[in-house]
Amino acid sequence: MTDKRTEKGTDVLGAVARWSFRHCRLVLGSAACLFVLCALVASLDTQWSNGGVIADGTAAQRAERAAQRFGAGTPDLVLYARSGRPVDSREVAEQGRLLTELAARSPGVASALSYWNTGADPLRSTDGRGALLRIDLKGGESETARTARTLVPVLRAAAPGLELSVSGPAWINVSATDQAERDLLHSELFTLPAAFLVLTLAFGSLSATLVPLGIGLIAASGALALLALVTRLMPVSVFAVNLSCALGFGLAVDYALFTLSRYREERARGLDSEAAIGQSMSTTGRAVIFCALTMAWCMASLLVFPLGLIRSLAIASLVVVGFCTMGTLLLVPALVAALSGRLDGAKLSLRLPWRPRATHLSGSPFWRHVAVAVTRRPLLWALAGSAVLLGLALPVIGLRPALMDESILPPHAEARTAAEAIRTDFAHSPDRQLTVVLPRTDPVTEATQLDSYARHLAALPGAARVSTEAGDYADGRLTATRHIDTGGGRRRATLVVVFAEDSAQSPRTTALVEAVRATAPPGPAQVAGAAVHLADTRQAVTRALGWWSALMLSGVFVVLLTFTRSLLVAVKAAVLGGLSIGAAVGLMVLLFQRMHVLGPPAGGGESTLEITMPLLAAALAFGLCVDYEVFLVSRMAEEWRRTRQNTASIVTGIEHTGRLFTASALVVAVSMGALMLAQISLLVVLGATIAAIVLLDASIVRGLLVPAVMQLAGQANWWAPALRRRTPPAHRPVMTETRGQPSAGE
């Protein structure tokens, strides 16, 4: 067979690579200017969001808006004021009233209610020395966070005689934003040197290590700059910053690692630098594009969920993938030209299992032995690998999703300690309230029906107390009465507040929500509250799960079928990706819900997982695992077209990519695992899960399951109706070394 590697390729990727190689100064200079510009844009004052964990367009959202018209919605800020004297004493009451009036007339405040201007008993602590000030702010999440950051210091200064501690969604947003920025610095300080060490050991060359690191830095900075601009148009989660840096750095290094390794292999076979980088992009570059398409599709599929947080993280991931792909296709050839021959040889003597011998830069004896062993007993290894993944996926059955609250913050954060103090010091914490809005029920003319309704609600399991304008109820009976102020006219609306015995995230409170909604009201009714949001969000996510799964799996199947031209390989990749999803979520449940790696849940309740984390982990795990599948199958397909021997193709593919998977998985694990240094629990959960699943995929899935399944399938791996004889230009037959390759019947 004629060796065509010395001919200049006519494909687009090869042409782009050679152009970038020849114009390396222009490309690198432009990249440097872009990096500086992106750094300046990313450093601008940006208002990140911290919400978006509640589903849009639900009955709970509509009820929340109705409750806000009565001043009974979920407050954006909750101030817990304590004094050494009773809150009803003259001096303390005067300060409390002045503080409430100041808050009410401050810019950006919609309403302010406290014990001192309402006399509501639930707003007074059980010891009588503390009271709550509930503040509703104007605008969306970014606006409320900006207002809270300015308002809280003003209120502290205005009440020197009161000890104020602050919580509520807006203050959680402020605290999470500040903490996430500190966490980003800590994680990056760990990621860069750790990744540098791994890459140096993998390449054996300091110069070669600089290529993927440089692309990773540019990709991360570009993504941050673009996200900073996007915040001017729509809310973007503050956690998108951390995810962008971790994922961007990991993917950029991943893509550059495979491309640069292929370049060094081509150079070792005698091609000059320009021809070698052109040939590398014609093969590995095509795989990079399909990897990027796969990851982009996985993350774009998350947009079907009606959750602002998951959508902003999906958009951030799409931006990152775009920068990583363009950086690989344009910057790698330019950096190769700039560094010249310093990329060609191994200069370190340290030997590791994935490091090749100096005379065979492209292959790993260790992974060759693994592949040969697996292909000799494929059924045994296929069953063993499947058992491991299925075992890890089993804990998914016990998944208990929850909504994000102050528990994501470190234990010392004020928003968290204040919320815990409120739950301890008040008989009925605000987050345990279910507010029933009755917009057409007159509390005077329909007093009998309202009384019967309140008694029934008070008798429900999990209800501690029910409060109406007419009185309070407990255990199905009236315990206290109040005079109703009609204001001199007919009233056509009223509120009924149900206080739950357990936390909003507990199964008992969820059951109470269903029971309250099932109870026949005296008129049209809407139910609001944190527990109601959780119930409706769970339902919305459940409805979207089927569409998400079908969209992601079918889209990835089409992409893989287009890339591999093999029906069975595409099906196998989708199935193994599904197993990886189960293993990722199962690991998350096992570590953080059952084993309490982050510590026992607050208040001694049951452990939960924030509802967006399993979704994001599943999409990332699937995308990263299919990325590796694309690189592996690409190399196997080359060998298959050259030899038409299935076993030889499998062994050669593992031999030439195994060490790269090891190094790449370590870099991605380091990059994502650096999130475990964060103080935000969501980032810790996501980083640990993705790091673990990437290492698992690079070893068990790529090293055992893939070769075992493909060996069992035999030549059926490469069958595709009507497409079987089409050979894409990027995969022209190439000459490879055949030292010791097993035959098809091996």
Secondary structure, DSSP 4 states (H G I P E B T S, - for coil): ----TTSPP-SHHHHHHHHHHHTHHHHHHHHHHHHHHHHHHHTS----B----S-TT-HHHHHHHHHHTTT-S--SEEEEEE-SS-TTSHHHHHHHHHHHHHHHTSTTEEEEEEHHHH--GGGB-TTSSEEEEEEEESSSHHHHHHHHHHHHHHHHHH-TTSEEEEESHHHHHHHHHHHHHHHHHHHHHHHHHHHHHHHHHHHS-HHHHHHHHHHHHHHHHHHHHHHHHHTTTS--BTHHHHHHHHHHHHHHHHHHHHHHHHHHHHHHTT--HHHHHHHHIIIIIHHHHHHHHHHHHHHHGGGGS--HHHHHHHHHHHHHHHHHHHHHHHHHHHHHHHHGGGGSS-------TTSPPTT-TT--HHHHHHHHHHHHSHHHHHHHHHHHHHHHHGGGGG--EE---GGGS-TT-HHHHHHHHHHHH-SS-GGGEEEEEETT--TTTTHHHHHHHHHHHHTSTTEEEEE-SSEEEETTEEEEE-----TTS----EEEEEEESS-TTSHHHHHHHHHHHHSPPSS--EEESHHHHHHHHHHHHHHHHHHHHHHHHHHHHHHHHHHH--HHHHHHHHHHHHHHHHHHHHHHHIIIIIS-TT-SPGGG----EETHHHHHHHHHHHHHHHHHHHHHHHHHHHHHHHH--HHHHHHHHHHHHHHHHHHHHHHHHHHHHGGGG-SSHHHHHHHHHHHHHHHHIIIIIIIIIHHHHHHHHGGGGG--TTTTT---GGG-------TTPPPTT-
